[in-house]
């Protein structure tokens, strides 16, 4: 069957069977919010309930008064301008991104008396595009249904618009299903169709499905994958740390005569950096240069960030200088990475110097820049400098975000200023910043560490009243604070309430409880909790065993402690230096009975700890 015959057949199917398609296919996923009744002989009508939605939900006349004035002028002209001229006006408004205005004017056109301006297929396609741009792809499909009822044949551009709308709204599975439907009806997707869905799949982590679509493209004549398609999948594979698979696709692409570009190499370099393979990174960089492909600011920024995460801030700064030598201007992301690297190494003064360098080179710091420095100064307990930078942000008209506030709250708690931290929490709310679980967790931990348990409990109650569900980190911090205050019954109640809250204790939660029980000399309960960890699928770690062993040794439970140490030896779990010191001191303790000393000597003679 020829392409023309297939297209004609598809048009017939859409015209005659559109209702079946709308209800059985992709369109059934979307409610029709517009009661638009169309047919070949009648004008378009919109019911009264939708009029209010358009007027209040979409129209924004203040943004485009000139366009509205021009539209009104066109309506008063005699003879009346053609629909082509109205479509040109709507297209012009759409290009200025005033999509709601386009839809408002479309509504007004529909309310005109019969014989005035009758929207055609081009009008409807413009409106579909505007709905999709407003993230109302559901209404876009409603307009498509009416376009089909009028007997107009949609083209692949219209379908691409809807597919893009689905992808933007993270409805990737529906986009793939819609693609299958239009192919089944005889329409031929183009490069834009495929790359739109491939990008959508990659951005949502569905790389394997993107590869399947890539293979499907290879089988379709005239629509073989291009560089942009391969780049999208290679980038997604690298972000998933599937670097070997990315290189296989890279080799396949080159074998088909498709030359890589800076985007391809940058993705591969990011993948290699995520694995810490520096030698391979340099090989790729040399390969790029040999092929006259210059690394761009993103390529260098990835290298800088990777070096900084490996605590190689000085080497990262050298890369920045190399960028400048190659006439690649570092951006704020590059400088932020270097500053963060220095702060990770505790070299906050060097980070501050880099801050001054970026400003002197005309690169404006952003919120992240200041947050990095505030975090650096907070960690070295220089809260005065951290606070000064926080205030400087306001002078520079930079609004601190939730992370900035939380960082400074943590710094204040660290230097035993919990009252100021609480005031900062209130200020945060005043300035419209949302308290997230990490903010509450940081402050709760700070209050507990500063023996402000009553205030911590009050804050916890406030958190519950806000409707923000506390997570396991928040509960663990509070349980730890209650244990430190010696209120084991309250700690036990909090721990036992977790399952009712739909929360599962993690290894830290168990360790906190075991430690609290040991300090309360409830050693049997602590031992039972260690066993329960494993039953619940939470493997005890180094700290779990050592906390319980030390608790047993401190409370004359030598035999049970030694049994547990044998378990640790069998599982190759190391002994804490504090535990070893405690054992050695017990051997030299004249007050220890002979039987206990014999057990200790026997233990050291039969385990790997003595080696």
C-alpha positions as CSV (number, residue, x, y, z in Angstrom):
1,X,0.0,0.0,0.0
2,X,1.4,3.4,-0.9
3,X,2.0,6.2,1.6
4,X,-0.8,8.3,0.1
5,X,-3.3,5.4,0.2
6,X,-2.3,4.6,3.8
7,X,-2.8,8.3,4.8
8,X,-6.2,8.4,3.0
9,X,-7.3,5.2,4.8
10,X,-6.2,6.6,8.1
11,X,-8.2,9.8,7.5
12,X,-11.3,7.7,6.9
13,X,-10.7,5.8,10.1
14,X,-10.3,9.0,12.1
15,X,-13.4,10.6,10.6
16,X,-15.7,7.6,10.9
17,X,-14.4,6.0,14.0
18,X,-13.4,9.0,16.2
19,X,-15.9,8.2,19.0
20,X,-14.5,4.7,19.4
21,X,-11.0,6.1,19.4
22,X,-11.9,8.8,22.0
23,X,-13.5,6.3,24.4
24,X,-11.4,3.2,23.9
25,X,-8.0,4.7,23.2
26,X,-5.7,7.3,24.7
27,X,-8.4,10.0,25.0
28,X,-10.4,8.0,27.5
29,X,-7.7,8.9,30.0
30,X,-8.8,12.6,30.0
31,X,-12.1,14.1,31.1
32,X,-13.5,16.6,28.6
33,X,-13.8,19.7,30.6
34,X,-15.1,21.7,27.6
35,X,-18.6,20.8,26.4
36,X,-17.9,21.9,22.9
37,X,-20.4,20.6,20.4
38,X,-19.1,20.6,16.8
39,X,-20.5,19.4,13.5
40,X,-20.1,20.3,9.8
41,X,-23.2,22.5,9.6
42,X,-23.4,24.2,12.9
43,X,-21.3,26.9,14.6
44,X,-19.2,26.1,17.7
45,X,-21.0,26.4,21.1
46,X,-19.6,26.5,24.6
47,X,-21.8,25.9,27.5
48,X,-22.3,28.4,30.3
49,X,-20.4,26.5,32.9
50,X,-17.2,26.7,30.8
51,X,-17.5,30.4,30.1
52,X,-16.7,31.2,33.7
53,X,-13.7,28.8,33.7
54,X,-12.2,30.6,30.6
55,X,-12.9,34.0,32.0
56,X,-11.5,33.5,35.4
57,X,-9.1,30.6,34.9
58,X,-7.3,31.5,31.7
59,X,-7.9,35.1,30.7
60,X,-5.3,37.6,31.6
61,X,-6.2,40.8,29.6
62,X,-3.8,43.1,31.4
63,X,-0.8,41.2,29.9
64,X,-1.8,41.9,26.3
65,X,-4.0,45.0,26.0
66,X,-2.7,45.8,22.5
67,X,-3.7,42.4,21.2
68,X,-7.2,42.7,22.7
69,X,-7.7,46.1,21.3
70,X,-6.6,44.9,17.8
71,X,-9.0,42.0,18.1
72,X,-11.9,44.3,18.9
73,X,-10.9,46.5,16.0
74,X,-10.9,43.6,13.6
75,X,-14.4,42.6,14.7
76,X,-15.7,46.1,13.8
77,X,-14.1,46.1,10.4
78,X,-16.4,45.7,7.3
79,X,-15.9,43.5,5.4
80,X,-14.9,41.3,8.3
81,X,-11.3,40.0,8.1
82,X,-11.0,36.4,7.1
83,X,-10.3,33.6,9.6
84,X,-6.7,33.5,8.2
85,X,-6.1,37.0,9.6
86,X,-7.6,36.1,12.9
87,X,-5.4,33.0,13.0
88,X,-2.4,35.2,12.3
89,X,-3.3,37.4,15.3
90,X,-3.7,34.3,17.5
91,X,-0.4,32.9,16.3
92,X,1.3,36.2,17.0
93,X,0.0,36.3,20.6
94,X,1.0,32.7,21.2
95,X,4.5,33.5,20.2
96,X,4.6,36.0,23.0
97,X,3.7,33.1,25.4
98,X,0.3,34.8,26.3
99,X,-1.4,31.4,25.8
100,X,-4.4,32.2,28.1
101,X,-5.1,35.3,26.0
102,X,-5.3,33.2,22.9
103,X,-7.8,30.9,24.5
104,X,-9.9,33.8,25.7
105,X,-10.1,35.2,22.2
106,X,-11.0,31.8,20.9
107,X,-13.9,31.7,23.3
108,X,-15.0,35.1,22.2
109,X,-14.9,34.0,18.5
110,X,-17.2,31.0,19.5
111,X,-19.8,33.3,21.0
112,X,-20.2,35.4,17.9
113,X,-23.4,35.0,15.9
114,X,-23.4,32.5,13.1
115,X,-22.0,34.0,9.9
116,X,-19.3,36.0,11.7
117,X,-15.9,34.4,12.4
118,X,-15.9,30.6,12.2
119,X,-12.7,28.9,13.6
120,X,-11.1,26.5,11.1
121,X,-8.7,23.6,11.6
122,X,-5.7,26.0,11.9
123,X,-7.5,27.9,14.7
124,X,-8.1,24.6,16.6
125,X,-4.5,23.5,16.2
126,X,-3.4,26.9,17.6
127,X,-5.7,26.4,20.6
128,X,-4.4,22.8,21.2
129,X,-0.9,24.1,21.3
130,X,-1.9,26.8,23.8
131,X,-3.6,24.3,26.1
132,X,-0.5,22.1,26.1
133,X,1.7,25.0,26.9
134,X,-0.5,25.8,29.9
135,X,-0.1,22.2,31.0
136,X,-3.7,21.4,30.2
137,X,-3.1,18.6,27.8
138,X,-6.5,17.1,28.8
139,X,-8.2,20.1,27.3
140,X,-5.9,19.9,24.3
141,X,-7.3,16.4,23.6
142,X,-10.8,17.7,24.0
143,X,-10.1,20.2,21.2
144,X,-8.6,17.4,19.1
145,X,-11.8,15.4,19.4
146,X,-13.8,18.2,18.1
147,X,-11.3,18.9,15.3
148,X,-11.9,15.3,14.2
149,X,-15.7,15.6,14.5
150,X,-15.5,18.5,12.1
151,X,-14.0,16.2,9.5
152,X,-10.5,17.8,9.7
153,X,-7.5,15.5,9.4
154,X,-4.9,16.2,12.0
155,X,-1.3,16.1,11.0
156,X,1.8,14.9,12.8
157,X,2.6,18.4,14.0
158,X,-0.6,18.4,16.0
159,X,0.1,15.0,17.4
160,X,3.6,16.1,18.3
161,X,2.2,19.0,20.3
162,X,0.0,16.7,22.3
163,X,2.8,14.1,22.8
164,X,5.0,16.9,24.1
165,X,2.2,18.0,26.4
166,X,1.9,14.5,27.8
167,X,5.7,14.3,28.4
168,X,5.9,17.7,30.0
169,X,3.2,16.5,32.4
170,X,5.1,13.2,33.1
171,X,2.4,11.1,31.4
172,X,5.1,9.2,29.5
173,X,3.2,5.9,29.4
174,X,0.2,7.7,27.8
175,X,2.5,9.4,25.3
176,X,3.9,6.0,24.2
177,X,0.3,4.6,24.0
178,X,-0.8,7.5,21.9
179,X,2.2,7.0,19.6
180,X,1.2,3.4,19.1
181,X,-2.4,4.5,18.3
182,X,-1.5,7.1,15.6
183,X,0.9,4.6,14.0
184,X,-1.8,2.0,14.0
185,X,-4.1,4.5,12.1
186,X,-1.5,5.0,9.4
187,X,0.2,8.2,10.5
188,X,4.0,8.4,10.1
189,X,5.8,9.8,13.2
190,X,8.8,12.0,12.5
191,X,12.1,12.8,14.2
192,X,10.4,15.2,16.6
193,X,7.9,12.6,17.7
194,X,10.5,10.1,18.6
195,X,13.0,12.5,20.3
196,X,10.2,14.0,22.4
197,X,9.2,10.6,23.8
198,X,12.8,9.4,24.1
199,X,13.6,12.6,26.1
200,X,10.6,12.0,28.3
201,X,11.5,8.4,28.9
202,X,15.1,9.3,29.8
203,X,14.1,12.1,32.2
204,X,11.8,9.8,34.1
205,X,14.5,7.1,34.3
206,X,12.9,4.7,31.8
207,X,16.1,4.3,29.8
208,X,15.4,0.7,28.8
209,X,12.1,1.8,27.2
210,X,14.0,4.6,25.4
211,X,16.4,2.1,23.9
212,X,13.5,0.0,22.7
213,X,12.1,3.1,21.0
214,X,15.6,3.8,19.5
215,X,15.6,0.2,18.1
216,X,12.1,0.7,16.6
217,X,13.4,3.9,14.9
218,X,16.2,1.9,13.3
219,X,13.6,-0.4,11.7
220,X,11.5,2.4,10.2
221,X,12.7,3.6,6.8
222,X,13.5,7.3,6.6
223,X,13.5,7.8,10.4
224,X,16.8,6.4,11.6
225,X,18.1,7.7,14.9
226,X,20.2,10.9,14.8
227,X,22.9,12.2,17.0
228,X,20.3,14.0,19.3
229,X,18.5,10.7,19.9
230,X,21.7,8.8,20.7
231,X,22.8,11.7,23.0
232,X,19.6,11.6,25.0
233,X,19.9,7.8,25.7
234,X,23.7,7.9,26.3
235,X,23.2,10.8,28.9
236,X,20.4,8.8,30.6
237,X,22.5,5.7,30.8
238,X,25.4,7.6,32.3
239,X,23.2,9.2,34.9
240,X,22.0,5.7,35.8
241,X,25.7,4.7,36.2
242,X,25.3,2.2,33.3
243,X,28.5,3.6,31.8
244,X,29.5,0.3,30.0
245,X,26.1,0.2,28.2
246,X,26.6,3.9,27.3
247,X,30.0,3.2,25.7
248,X,28.5,0.3,23.7
249,X,25.8,2.7,22.3
250,X,28.6,5.3,21.7
251,X,30.6,2.7,19.6
252,X,27.4,1.7,17.8
253,X,26.7,5.3,16.9
254,X,30.2,5.9,15.5
255,X,30.0,2.6,13.6
256,X,26.9,4.0,11.8
257,X,28.9,7.1,10.7
258,X,27.4,9.5,13.3
259,X,30.0,11.7,14.7
260,X,29.8,12.6,18.5
261,X,29.7,16.1,19.6
262,X,30.5,18.0,22.9
263,X,27.2,16.8,24.4
264,X,28.1,13.2,23.8
265,X,31.5,13.5,25.4
266,X,30.2,15.5,28.3
267,X,27.7,12.8,29.2
268,X,30.3,10.1,29.0
269,X,32.7,12.1,31.1
270,X,30.0,12.6,33.7
271,X,29.4,8.9,33.7
272,X,33.1,8.1,34.2
273,X,33.5,10.7,36.9
274,X,30.6,9.1,38.8
275,X,32.6,5.9,38.9
276,X,35.8,7.7,39.9
277,X,37.7,6.5,36.8
278,X,40.0,9.5,36.3
279,X,42.4,7.9,33.8
280,X,39.5,7.2,31.4
281,X,38.3,10.8,31.9
282,X,41.7,12.1,30.6
283,X,41.6,9.7,27.7
284,X,38.2,11.0,26.7
285,X,39.3,14.6,27.0
286,X,42.3,14.0,24.8
287,X,40.1,12.2,22.3
288,X,37.8,15.2,22.2
289,X,40.7,17.6,21.6
290,X,42.1,15.3,18.9
291,X,38.7,15.5,17.1
292,X,38.6,19.3,17.4
293,X,35.7,19.1,19.8
294,X,36.3,21.8,22.5
295,X,35.1,21.0,26.0
296,X,32.5,23.6,27.1
297,X,31.6,25.1,30.5
298,X,29.4,22.1,31.4
299,X,32.2,19.6,30.6
300,X,34.7,21.5,32.8
301,X,32.1,22.0,35.5
302,X,31.5,18.2,35.7
303,X,35.2,17.7,36.1
304,X,35.5,20.3,38.8
305,X,32.6,18.9,40.7
306,X,33.9,15.4,40.5
307,X,37.4,16.5,41.7
308,X,35.8,18.4,44.6
309,X,33.8,15.4,45.7
310,X,37.0,13.5,45.9
311,X,38.4,16.3,48.1
312,X,40.8,17.5,45.4
313,X,39.8,21.2,45.6
314,X,43.2,22.5,44.6
315,X,43.2,20.3,41.4
316,X,39.7,21.6,40.7
317,X,40.9,25.2,41.0
318,X,43.6,24.3,38.5
319,X,40.9,23.1,36.1
320,X,39.2,26.5,36.4
321,X,42.4,28.3,35.5
322,X,42.7,26.0,32.5
323,X,39.2,26.9,31.5
324,X,40.1,30.6,31.5
325,X,43.2,29.9,29.4
326,X,41.0,28.1,26.8
327,X,38.6,31.1,26.8
328,X,35.8,29.1,28.4
329,X,34.2,31.3,31.0
330,X,33.5,29.6,34.3
331,X,29.9,30.1,35.5
332,X,28.4,30.2,39.0
333,X,28.0,26.4,38.9
334,X,31.7,25.9,38.4
335,X,32.7,28.3,41.1
336,X,30.1,26.8,43.5
337,X,31.7,23.4,43.0
338,X,35.2,24.6,43.9
339,X,33.9,26.5,47.0
340,X,32.0,23.4,48.1
341,X,35.1,21.3,47.6
342,X,37.2,23.6,49.8
343,X,34.5,23.6,52.5
344,X,34.4,19.8,52.4
345,X,38.2,19.9,53.2
346,X,37.6,22.4,56.0
347,X,39.5,25.1,54.0
348,X,36.8,27.7,54.3
349,X,39.3,30.6,53.9
350,X,40.2,29.2,50.5
351,X,36.5,28.9,49.6
352,X,36.1,32.6,50.6
353,X,39.0,33.6,48.3
354,X,37.3,31.8,45.4
355,X,34.1,33.7,46.3
356,X,36.0,37.0,45.9
357,X,37.6,35.8,42.7
358,X,34.3,35.0,41.1
359,X,32.9,38.4,42.1
360,X,36.0,40.1,40.7
361,X,35.5,38.3,37.4
362,X,31.9,39.5,37.0
363,X,30.2,36.3,38.0
364,X,27.3,37.0,40.4
365,X,27.0,34.7,43.4
366,X,23.6,33.0,43.8
367,X,21.7,31.5,46.8
368,X,23.6,28.3,46.5
369,X,26.9,30.2,46.6
370,X,26.0,31.8,49.9
371,X,24.6,28.6,51.3
372,X,27.8,26.8,50.7
373,X,29.9,29.4,52.5
374,X,27.3,29.6,55.4
375,X,27.6,25.9,55.7
376,X,31.4,26.0,55.7
377,X,31.6,28.6,58.4
378,X,28.9,26.9,60.5
379,X,30.9,23.6,60.5
380,X,34.0,25.4,61.8
381,X,31.7,27.1,64.4
382,X,32.4,30.6,63.0
383,X,28.7,31.5,63.3
384,X,29.4,35.3,63.2
385,X,30.8,35.1,59.7
386,X,27.9,32.7,58.7
387,X,25.4,35.2,60.0
388,X,27.1,38.1,58.3
389,X,26.8,36.3,55.0
390,X,23.2,35.5,55.7
391,X,22.4,39.2,56.2
392,X,24.5,40.1,53.1
393,X,22.1,38.0,51.0
394,X,19.2,40.4,51.9
395,X,21.3,43.4,50.9
396,X,22.0,41.7,47.5
397,X,18.3,40.9,47.1
398,X,18.9,37.2,47.3
399,X,16.2,35.4,49.1
400,X,17.5,32.6,51.4
401,X,15.8,29.3,50.7
402,X,14.9,26.4,53.0
403,X,18.4,24.9,52.7
404,X,20.0,28.2,53.7
405,X,17.8,28.7,56.7
406,X,18.3,25.0,57.8
407,X,22.0,25.3,57.4
408,X,22.2,28.3,59.7
409,X,19.8,26.8,62.2
410,X,22.1,23.8,62.4
411,X,25.1,26.1,62.9
412,X,23.4,27.9,65.8
413,X,22.5,24.7,67.5
414,X,26.0,23.5,67.1
415,X,27.4,26.4,69.2
416,X,24.6,26.0,71.8
417,X,22.3,28.8,70.7
418,X,19.0,26.9,70.3
419,X,16.9,29.9,71.2
420,X,18.3,31.9,68.2
421,X,17.7,28.8,66.1
422,X,14.0,28.8,67.1
423,X,13.7,32.5,66.3
424,X,15.2,31.8,62.9
425,X,12.6,29.2,62.3
426,X,9.9,31.8,63.0
427,X,11.6,34.2,60.7
428,X,11.8,31.6,58.0
429,X,8.0,31.2,58.1
430,X,7.5,35.0,58.1
431,X,9.5,35.2,54.8
432,X,7.4,32.5,53.2
433,X,9.9,29.7,53.3
434,X,8.4,26.3,53.9
435,X,9.7,24.2,56.8
436,X,10.6,20.8,55.4
437,X,11.3,17.5,57.4
438,X,15.1,18.2,57.2
439,X,14.6,21.7,58.9
440,X,12.6,20.1,61.8
441,X,15.0,17.2,62.1
442,X,18.0,19.6,62.3
443,X,16.3,21.8,65.0
444,X,14.9,18.9,67.0
445,X,18.4,17.3,67.1
446,X,19.9,20.6,68.1
447,X,17.3,21.1,70.9
448,X,17.8,17.6,72.2
449,X,21.6,17.9,72.2
450,X,21.3,21.2,74.1
451,X,19.1,19.5,76.8
452,X,16.0,21.4,75.6
453,X,13.7,18.4,75.6
454,X,10.5,20.2,76.5
455,X,11.0,22.6,73.6
456,X,11.9,19.7,71.3
457,X,8.6,17.9,72.2
458,X,6.7,21.2,71.7
459,X,8.3,21.5,68.3
460,X,7.4,17.9,67.5
461,X,3.8,18.6,68.4
462,X,3.8,21.7,66.2
463,X,5.2,19.6,63.3
464,X,2.3,17.1,63.7
465,X,-0.3,19.9,63.8
466,X,1.0,21.4,60.5
467,X,0.1,18.2,58.7
468,X,3.7,17.5,57.7
469,X,4.3,13.8,58.7
470,X,7.5,13.3,60.7
471,X,9.9,10.9,59.0
472,X,12.0,8.2,60.6
473,X,15.0,10.6,60.9
474,X,12.8,13.0,63.0
475,X,11.5,10.2,65.2
476,X,15.1,8.8,65.7
477,X,16.4,12.3,66.7
478,X,13.5,12.7,69.2
479,X,13.9,9.1,70.6
480,X,17.7,9.8,71.1
481,X,16.9,13.1,73.0
482,X,14.4,11.3,75.2
483,X,16.9,8.5,75.9
484,X,19.6,11.0,76.8
485,X,17.2,12.6,79.3
486,X,16.7,9.1,80.9
487,X,13.0,8.9,80.0
488,X,13.1,5.3,78.7
489,X,9.4,4.8,79.0
490,X,8.7,7.8,76.7
491,X,11.4,6.6,74.3
492,X,9.8,3.1,74.2
493,X,6.4,4.6,73.5
494,X,7.8,6.7,70.6
495,X,9.5,3.6,69.2
496,X,6.4,1.4,69.5
497,X,4.3,4.1,67.8
498,X,6.3,3.9,64.6
499,X,4.4,1.0,63.0
500,X,1.1,2.8,63.5
501,X,2.6,5.8,61.7
502,X,3.6,3.6,58.8
503,X,7.3,4.1,59.6
504,X,9.9,1.4,59.7
505,X,12.9,1.8,62.1
506,X,16.3,1.9,60.4
507,X,19.6,0.8,61.8
508,X,20.2,4.2,63.5
509,X,16.8,4.0,65.2
510,X,17.6,0.5,66.6
511,X,21.1,1.6,67.7
512,X,19.6,4.6,69.6
513,X,17.1,2.3,71.4
514,X,19.8,-0.4,72.2
515,X,22.1,2.3,73.6
516,X,19.3,3.8,75.7
517,X,18.3,0.4,77.0
518,X,21.9,-0.5,77.9
519,X,22.3,2.8,79.8
520,X,19.1,1.9,81.6
521,X,20.5,-1.5,82.4
522,X,17.7,-3.2,80.5
523,X,20.2,-5.6,78.9
524,X,17.8,-8.4,78.1
525,X,15.5,-6.0,76.3
526,X,18.5,-4.6,74.4
527,X,19.6,-8.1,73.4
528,X,16.0,-9.0,72.2
529,X,16.0,-5.8,70.1
530,X,19.2,-6.7,68.4
531,X,17.7,-10.1,67.4
532,X,14.5,-8.3,66.3
533,X,16.5,-6.1,63.9
534,X,17.5,-9.2,61.9
535,X,14.0,-10.6,62.0
536,X,12.7,-7.3,60.6
537,X,15.3,-7.4,57.8
538,X,17.5,-4.6,59.2
539,X,21.0,-6.0,59.5
540,X,22.9,-4.9,62.7
541,X,26.0,-2.9,61.9
542,X,29.4,-2.2,63.6
543,X,27.8,0.1,66.1
544,X,24.8,-2.2,66.9
545,X,27.1,-5.0,68.2
546,X,29.7,-2.7,69.9
547,X,27.0,-0.7,71.8
548,X,25.5,-3.9,73.2
549,X,28.9,-5.6,74.0
550,X,30.0,-2.5,75.9
551,X,26.6,-2.4,77.7
552,X,27.0,-6.0,78.7
553,X,30.6,-5.6,79.9
554,X,29.7,-2.6,82.0
555,X,27.0,-4.5,83.7
556,X,28.7,-7.8,84.5
557,X,27.3,-9.6,81.5
558,X,30.8,-10.9,80.5
559,X,29.5,-14.3,79.2
560,X,26.9,-12.8,77.0
561,X,29.3,-10.2,75.8
562,X,31.8,-12.8,74.8
563,X,29.2,-14.8,73.0
564,X,28.3,-11.7,71.0
565,X,32.0,-11.1,70.3
566,X,32.2,-14.6,68.8
567,X,29.3,-13.8,66.5
568,X,31.0,-10.6,65.5
569,X,34.2,-12.6,64.8
570,X,32.3,-15.1,62.6
571,X,30.7,-12.2,60.7
572,X,34.0,-10.3,60.3
573,X,32.6,-7.3,62.2
574,X,35.4,-5.3,63.7
575,X,35.6,-4.4,67.4
576,X,35.5,-0.8,68.4
577,X,38.8,0.5,70.0
578,X,36.8,1.4,73.1
579,X,35.5,-2.1,73.4
580,X,39.1,-3.5,73.1
581,X,40.3,-1.1,75.8
582,X,37.5,-2.1,78.1
583,X,38.4,-5.8,77.6
584,X,42.1,-5.2,78.3
585,X,41.4,-3.2,81.4
586,X,39.2,-6.0,82.7
587,X,42.1,-8.5,82.3
588,X,44.2,-6.3,84.6
589,X,41.4,-5.7,87.1
590,X,42.3,-7.3,90.4
591,X,38.7,-7.2,91.4
592,X,37.6,-9.4,88.5
593,X,36.8,-13.0,89.5
594,X,39.1,-15.8,88.1
595,X,36.3,-17.5,86.0
596,X,35.7,-14.2,84.1
597,X,39.4,-13.8,83.6
598,X,39.7,-17.4,82.2
599,X,36.8,-16.7,79.8
600,X,38.6,-13.5,78.6
601,X,41.9,-15.3,78.1
602,X,40.2,-18.1,76.2
603,X,38.4,-15.6,74.1
604,X,41.6,-13.8,73.1
605,X,43.2,-17.1,72.3
606,X,40.5,-18.3,69.9
607,X,39.5,-15.3,67.9
608,X,41.0,-13.1,65.2
609,X,40.8,-10.1,67.6
610,X,44.1,-11.2,69.2
611,X,45.9,-11.3,65.9
